[in-house]
């Protein structure tokens, strides 16, 4: 019971959406607490696929409230499109089920333009962002130049503030990048009709959470991306622009850390990464291709092909430490069938020396070579198995090895994308 934080334990794309969808059956409220529409959660129910970028996955459950917290940066156009999508599917018959924090910052078109211009200027050294303006919006937040959802409650004042920010960015575009400025009238034509549609959903979430806590309602806090993309603790500078670790659930929503009862990490049974940056267990061979194709490893947001590799337990232990995992969820076990032997990285080697931690300096991490432990693989198709006891012994041993190495229980496993392909090993709620 109590409040639960779910976060990715790798570089994102671990399958958080479907797990949140599963656990939401026992939640009063699901809260998204960081990131923006650079993250995509794919949920498949009854063969129908739903991809959400901002609205929490809990929207699929009609008795669950959904909050977009103050730590999220919101692109109004994307959010309005998602609202229309879930309304069309009959998933938002009661608009009061969706709340946008009045403290959440807004992504404007000039943020997206700056994102693109920066990446183009870096050339081969680009970070590999999704070009959705996430970083520039967080930059404005830190610079105290941002526009927040609450500003939309006075649209005339918002328009005046938008003009001021537009002038600032046009100066940047013209003098730094030598490109044409953005027409303010065109900017207003694009932005104003959209932001007006968000006004009914905007609320001060502080009293909302206080009421839920006082009445002992269960809340699930849903992170985006993964621990290795955390701004402070990830593979900097190849990271996202927000804190993705579990502690961000407090700052990104407005609840105290003592209100969090469990922190559960989600990891694939192997590793993937989208975009640039070091990836010690990356495979450029037939096994890597098999993981890509069999795991359908393409980004839900960008469509980019994901880089694939063996499970990296060094990185996973790092994620467990910085998040304080109380449990682990292991997804896509079915993808590993027919790979034998199976390898997992249990250490790194750098300059001839074996280490058991993730270096903070990118120059060192890029030199790290994985030290593998070989485990017996299995050939059985797992997709139709619905009991943990029915899993092949080699698969059970694989799970047990992960648990022992991390000293954390694996609580849930999945062997496919559907709800009925998820198995509970140990109870979470």
C-alpha positions, -999 to +999 in steps of 0.1 A: +000+000+000+010+037+001+026+059-026+048+044-053+074+059-076+081+041-109+113+051-128+133+038-156+166+021-146+184+024-179+184+050-207+146+050-210+123+029-232+121+002-205+083-003-208+072+020-180+039+029-198+024-006-197+036-012-161+020+020-149-011+010-168-011-023-149-005-008-115-030+020-119-059-003-111-050+002-075-042+039-077-064+070-070-040+093-089-011+089-114+014+118-115+039+126-142+067+145-125+094+154-150+104+156-187+083+166-216+071+152-249+106+139-255+093+107-238+067+084-253+048+057-234+033+029-256+004+009-241-012-020-260-047-031-247-067-056-266-045-051-296-051-013-297-019+008-294-020+041-275+011+063-275+012+091-249+038+117-244+025+140-217-007+125-202+000+099-176-007+063-186-033+061-159-058+079-182-068+044-196-085+037-163-117+057-159-116+058-121-080+072-119-071+109-118-041+121-138-018+150-129+009+166-150+032+179-123+051+211-120+084+194-129+071+186-164+076+210-193+045+211-214+041+218-251+005+231-253+000+219-289+011+184-281-010+182-249-041+195-267-037+168-294-034+141-267-065+154-249-084+152-282-071+117-287-081+103-253-115+121-256-121+105-290-114+071-275-138+077-247-111+078-220-117+114-208-154+117-204-148+136-171-124+165-178-118+168-140-098+136-142-069+155-158-050+182-140-021+204-152-001+220-124-002+258-127+036+257-119+045+236-150+065+255-175+054+258-212+074+250-243+070+276-269+079+274-307+111+295-301+123+267-277+120+241-305+137+264-329+166+271-306+170+233-299+173+226-336+197+255-343+220+244-314+221+207-326+229+218-362+257+241-349+273+212-330+275+189-360+292+156-351+293+167-314+255+170-311+238+155-281+210+138-301+181+156-286+145+150-298+145+187-310+113+193-290+125+223-271+128+205-238+163+217-229+157+254-238+125+254-218+143+240-187+170+266-194+144+294-193+130+279-160+164+281-144+170+316-158+137+327-143+125+336-178+099+309-183+062+310-189+041+287-167+007+271-171-007+294-145+001+324-167-026+312-190-053+321-164-048+357-176-045+355-214-039+392-219-010+392-195+003+360-211+003+376-245+024+405-232+049+381-216+051+361-248+060+393-267+088+400-243+102+364-246+098+365-283+118+397-286+146+381-265+148+350-286+146+369-319+177+388-308+194+354-302+184+341-335+195+371-355+228+379-337+240+344-327+227+321-354+222+348-382+187+335-390+154+353-395+134+363-365+100+348-356+070+370-365+051+378-333+018+379-351+025+344-366+036+332-331+003+344-316-017+328-344+000+295-336+000+297-298-031+316-286-059+293-299-041+263-285-033+276-250-069+287-245-080+251-246-058+242-217-072+267-193-099+244-178-073+218-168-050+241-150-050+240-111-028+246-081-019+210-073-004+217-038-038+214-020-048+186-043-019+164-031-024+175+005-060+163+004-050+129-011-023+124+015-046+133+043-072+108+031-046+081+026-053+078-012-027+057-031-007+077-057+016+064-084+044+088-095+055+081-131+089+091-143+100+096-179+133+085-196+156+066-173+182+069-145+212+069-169+198+101-186+195+120-153+209+155-155+232+150-125+237+112-122+235+101-159+261+099-187+266+137-188+265+155-211+246+129-231+216+132-208+181+147-207+175+182-193+157+171-161+163+149-130+149+115-138+156+098-105+130+089-079+138+119-056+125+142-085+090+129-077+090+152-047+103+183-064+083+176-095+050+173-078+052+191-045+050+163-019+075+156+008+099+127+004+085+110+035+053+105+016+070+080-008+067+044+004+082+024-025+106+030-054+105+005-081+128+005-111+120-009-145+147-025-167+146-045-199+162-079-198+188-064-221+200-028-228+189-002-253+198+034-259+186+061-283+208+089-294+244+096-288+266+088-258+286+059-243+270+025-242+295-001-228+275-033-238+264-021-272+264-049-299+271-043-336+268-080-344+240-104-352+229-105-316+224-067-316+204-070-348+183-098-333+175-077-302+166-047-324+142-067-347+127-091-322+123-063-296+108-038-321+134-013-309+122+019-324+115+051-304+078+058-296+085+095-299+111+098-326+109+065-345+147+063-342+163+028-342+175+020-307+211+008-301+210-026-284+233-046-261+236-072-233+222-063-198+246-041-180+245-048-143+271-022-134+249+005-147+218-012-131+235-012-097+243+025-102+206+031-109+196+012-078+219+032-056+209+067-068+171+058-067+170+037-036+151+009-054+129-013-032+121-036-061+127-042-098+105-050-128+120-069-157+105-065-191+110-081-225+123-114-212+108-131-243+132-112-266+161-132-251+149-166-263+174-183-287+204-162-275+229-186-261+251-182-242+236-151-225+261-125-213+257-098-186+282-072-177+293-075-141+323-051-142+342-027-165+378-027-175+396+005-182+433+009-188+438-027-178+421-022-144+388-037-134+362-014-118+327-020-104+312+015-107+301+039-134+327+067-139+314+102-138+337+115-164+325+108-199+361+104-212+366+075-188+332+059-195+339+059-232+370+038-226+353+012-204+350-023-218+325-047-203+336-077-183+310-103-190+296-132-170+282-160-192+249-176-183+229-204-200+203-192-225+170-208-234+152-216-267+116-217-254+090-192-265+080-174-234+051-153-249+023-177-239+036-185-204+015-171-176+031-185-145+067-178-132+070-215-123+065-224-159+095-204-171+125-225-183+150-231-156+177-211-174+153-181-175+145-185-138+183-187-131+188-155-152+163-136-129+178-151-098+213-139-109+201-104-114+184-104-079+215-117-062+239-092-079+217-062-071+204-075-038+169-063-049+138-085-055+124-088-090+087-082-084+072-083-119+083-097-152+068-093-187+070-117-217+052-096-242+034-062-248-001-072-236-015-069-201-020-107-199+018-112-206+028-097-173+035-119-142+038-110-105+066-126-086+062-105-055+034-082-046+038-044-051+003-033-042 
